[in-house]
Structure formats: structure tokens, C-alpha cells
Amino acid sequence: MTAKLDKIHEMYKLLNEKERVNHDIMSTFGRFGLSQTLRRLGLEKQQGVSALQLIISLCLFRFNGESIFGMYRKDFHSLVETGKNCYYRMMGRETMDWRILLLRMCVRFFAILRKEHAEETEQPRCYIIDDTTLEKTGVSIEGISRVFDHVKHKCVLGFKELILAYFDGRTTIPVDFSLHREKGKEKNCGLSDEEREGQFSKQRDENNPDHVRYKELDMKKTDCAVAMMRRAWKAGLRAAYALCDSWFTIEEFIHAVRAIGDGSVHFLGMGKMDNKKYYVRGFHQNVYEMISRYERTEAKKVPGYNSRYFYVNGFLGKEIVRIFFIKYGNNQNWNIIITTDMTMNIKECFETYQIRWSIEVLAKESKQYLGLGRYQGRDFDGQIADCTLCHMTYIALALDKRLNDYETMGALFEQQRADLMALTLWQRLLAIIKHLLEVLADMLGVTYEELSASIVRSEKMLEKYIVMAEALEELEEAA
């Protein structure tokens, strides 16, 4: 943080303005024009604390790694004079369309890059679809279930978050998401009757955005993913490829992807090594039959990679696809990557598909630095709000990283968090100064405002005051 106090006016402003937050973070958020977006969409609150102030404050809490309750146990609460219930009400606000707010922020992200001439044009733009587990601790959370965690290889209590990310050639940012539960074989979400009855619930108006988000809990992930890509395309976030893992590599999903933009988006994803039949070269064959027929005669080395490959063109249902068979290094097993781009070669396949791993980094950094999934509120609306705020904060950090060329997201996070803690220290010092001035004013029999005004008018006192401010600044830098 840079707390330059070259003029007494700045000191006077800091002493009298308590609703201050970190300048760097605020300036980054300010570039997204959230205030105008909220007003244009009718999402700004009509009374009480403004929605913008609450949203940015909630994002700032994440830099400190604390919950709303945790922050109010510390001195940070004095930076914003609002009760914590304001934040809880904001998190559970039924009429708040968090989805469109996040999407508008993404659109603004790339508008800022165009204005700064920081666009990337070398690599293809891509939609990336993946899901991640958000583990929870309370069975009373609305809509909760036991979901299978592929990292822990067991079922855990929580949600599956399906994320749509957008890659512009350099940066991957979250664009949209949906939360899902898994009903399981017994159709009881892995919970007992008592646990299900004890869950939080509330009536939702069909005209409110939260009603749609709650319905997505039981929707197919493929349907939600297609809907998210369509919204992104309509908003102007255009992509050449949709990247995903083998779970999404089915005919219906590929067909839906190809329909986006009248065939402008190609599918590229891992395929499953199973008995699914493809129509290839006049025969219906599964992947094992194709390996047996074509490996010896058509397999060759991948230029620049320690791998072997061959490919065939065929049909998955009615969709024409190119199937790449790849064997990495000394591995004896083949893997397949399927694409609808019939002009793609093996090098382009490698380089494009590896972009998909950036969404794994996005999810890891969001959990590690921004607390994605830690919110334990019972209201499902709060769960949606928490995920959205996490992704909005990530986008703001990504913009700062993109324009200021930080090496890693972690380095940027640590710097912003240190700035936030420095702000709290500086605020405490200013409070002490203000108290001293108030005591002095009382002893002299004048008001605090009159004393401050006399300091401004007196050049000698102004010089002494600046010396004191500079000494405090040096103390802050030393700390």
C-alpha cells in the first residue's frame, strides 16, 4: 500500500472518512463499473447500505481469509460501519441475479483489455467445462447431498460445482457456474430421513433468479453446460473450441456444442476407453477394435513429443469426428481425444487440449486463496452468492495480474492481503492521531474542526504536521 500524504488535505480526509478500503483493490474493482451494472440491471438496493459497498466488502474479506463473522471479531470492521446482518441479508437476497452480474464482469474484463491493448491473439479462444467438489460440514444446508470426490476417491458431504471458464489465449477466468447434488442409487442423496427433514428450506418465487439456480441442483450437468456456453456466446464471449473431459464426450453434448453459433464452436475432449461404437471406414467399431486394426500400420511418433499416435475419421452417432489415439512415453495403454475439427493435426490437438488444465489451476487457486466452498450458510442462495463473489474476486485479481505482469496468482494474492493488513494498521494510527487532536482541541476550548482548519491555514503548523505524517509513513514502511 502507498500512503502518500504530501498534502494536509489528504490527512484531513483520511481522519474524517472512516469508510475506506485498500486503494489498489478498490481501483481494480472500480474499473469494472459494477455500480452502473447494478443500477442498469435493477439490482441496486433501494434503501440501506448500497449493494456495491456490500459486494466489494465481501470480496475484500476473502483477501484476509476470514468469514463475515470472523472479520467482525477483528479490527477490520471499523473500516466499514455496517452491521454484519447487512452482509448476511445480501448473501440471501432472493432477487439478486448473481449469474448476470458475474457474466457482465467477464465481458467488462475483456473490454478493459481491449482498451489497454492487452489482448491475446496467438492461441485459440476456448470454453472450458469442468466440475469440482465443494465439501461442506452441515447436513442442514439446503440442497446438500453426498457427492463422489475423485481426489479423495470417496463420497463426501457437499456440492458439485460445474464451472464454465473462458480462455482468451492467455488468461482463464470463470464465466458461469451451477451447483449440483447427487441423488445416489437409493435416490436419497446419501442422507437419512432425519437428515433430509432437518435441512433448511424456503419458498421461492418462480420469477426470482434464485428459483432457477435451485432447480439446477437436479439438472443434468451437460444441459447446464450447454446453457452456460449459449449465454456466454450471446454476451460476446466467442470461442473456437469447447474443451472438456471424458464425462462430457457423448453424442448429445457434442451435437449441442456444434449448434452454438451455427457450428462456430468445435468440440475437443477426452474419450472413454469403452465399448461404445463408432462408424469408421464402413464398420461399426469400438476403440479396442480400431487399435487392433490400425495400430501396427498407421501408428507413428508425434513430432516433438515422446509419444506415438494414429487417427481415424468417423461418426459418433450422426456427428462426424476425428479420433486421435495417443500412447504417452513408455505407457502401454492408449488414450483417445475426440474432436469435431476435421482439419486438426496431432500437434494442434496436443497444444489446444492442454489449455483445459488451466481450469484445474483456477479451481485450485480459488480454493487455496479465496476460500471457494468454505461458506457453511444453510440458505442455498447464500451458497450461490459465495461462489459468485469468489469468482468475481478471482477476475479482479486476474485483471491486476494481466496488466501488471505478476508472476503468479499466489504472489498477487499475498501482496493484496499484505496491503489490506497495512491498511488496518494505518487506520489505527490515524485513529490515535485523531484522538490526540480531539484531546488537544478540548484543552484549547475549540472544536476539532476549528483546530484542523487552523492547521491548514498556518504554514508553520502545516510543516510540522507533514513531518509527523512522514514519520508515521516511515514507521509503516518499516513494519
Disulfide bonds with the S-S distance in Angstrom:
none
